[in-house]
Amino acid sequence: MLKSDLTEEDNTKVIAALRRHSNARAVILVSDSAQVKKILEAAQRINARGEFIWIISDSLGDLSSLLDATDVIQGSFVVTGHQVQHPTFD
């Protein structure tokens, strides 16, 4: 579980800690889009491209916020729920 107020240095330490676990291949991120973006930016900063498969929850919302990190998240998964508009709530 990550705190929401992590600094850039803290996020870099998270990625470095993941790297120390040689069997770590997949990382599940269930967080708000701001924190997900910070973690992925940290992965970019320390050149962790292709090292992990990121599984990102639907809390991400707008995927366009990750366009700068496409080299880090290439081959990853974003899990979203099926959304249907209901006329009662329009």
C-alpha positions as CSV (number, residue, x, y, z in Angstrom):
1,M,0.0,0.0,0.0
2,L,1.4,3.4,-1.0
3,K,0.8,6.7,0.6
4,S,-0.8,9.3,-1.6
5,D,1.7,12.0,-0.6
6,L,4.9,10.2,-1.8
7,T,7.6,12.5,-3.2
8,E,9.4,11.9,-6.5
9,E,12.3,10.4,-4.5
10,D,9.9,8.1,-2.6
11,N,8.4,6.8,-5.9
12,T,11.8,6.2,-7.3
13,K,12.6,4.1,-4.2
14,V,9.5,2.1,-4.7
15,I,10.6,1.1,-8.2
16,A,14.1,0.4,-6.9
17,A,12.7,-1.9,-4.2
18,L,10.7,-3.8,-6.9
19,R,13.9,-4.3,-8.9
20,R,15.6,-5.9,-5.9
21,H,13.0,-8.7,-6.0
22,S,14.4,-10.7,-9.0
23,N,11.1,-12.7,-9.3
24,A,8.9,-9.6,-9.4
25,R,7.4,-9.4,-12.9
26,A,3.9,-8.0,-12.5
27,V,2.9,-4.9,-10.5
28,I,-0.8,-4.3,-9.6
29,L,-1.6,-0.6,-9.2
30,V,-5.0,0.1,-7.5
31,S,-4.7,3.8,-7.0
32,D,-5.9,7.2,-8.3
33,S,-4.6,8.4,-11.6
34,A,-2.2,11.0,-10.1
35,Q,-0.4,8.3,-8.0
36,V,-0.3,5.8,-10.9
37,K,1.3,8.5,-13.1
38,K,3.9,9.3,-10.5
39,I,4.9,5.7,-10.1
40,L,5.2,5.2,-13.9
41,E,7.2,8.4,-14.2
42,A,9.6,7.1,-11.6
43,A,9.9,3.9,-13.6
44,Q,10.8,6.0,-16.6
45,R,13.3,8.1,-14.7
46,I,15.3,5.0,-13.7
47,N,14.9,3.3,-17.0
48,A,12.7,0.4,-15.9
49,R,11.2,0.0,-19.3
50,G,10.0,-3.5,-20.0
51,E,11.0,-4.8,-16.6
52,F,7.4,-5.2,-15.2
53,I,4.0,-5.9,-16.5
54,W,1.7,-3.2,-15.0
55,I,-1.8,-4.2,-14.1
56,I,-3.7,-0.9,-13.6
57,S,-7.2,-0.6,-12.0
58,D,-10.1,1.3,-13.5
59,S,-9.5,4.1,-11.0
60,L,-7.2,5.4,-13.6
61,G,-10.0,7.0,-15.5
62,D,-8.6,8.9,-18.4
63,L,-5.8,6.8,-20.1
64,S,-4.5,9.8,-22.0
65,S,-2.8,10.9,-18.8
66,L,-0.3,8.0,-19.3
67,L,0.6,8.8,-22.9
68,D,4.0,10.1,-21.8
69,A,4.7,6.7,-20.2
70,T,3.8,4.5,-23.1
71,D,7.3,3.0,-23.3
72,V,7.0,1.9,-19.6
73,I,3.4,0.5,-19.8
74,Q,3.7,-1.2,-23.2
75,G,2.3,-4.7,-22.9
76,S,0.4,-3.9,-19.7
77,F,-3.2,-4.3,-18.7
78,V,-5.8,-1.8,-17.6
79,V,-8.8,-3.4,-15.9
80,T,-12.1,-1.5,-16.2
81,G,-15.6,-2.3,-15.4
82,H,-18.4,-2.3,-18.0
83,Q,-20.3,0.9,-17.9
84,V,-23.8,1.4,-19.2
85,Q,-25.9,4.5,-19.1
86,H,-29.2,4.1,-17.4
87,P,-32.0,6.4,-18.5
88,T,-33.1,7.0,-14.9
89,F,-29.7,8.6,-14.1
90,D,-29.4,10.8,-17.2
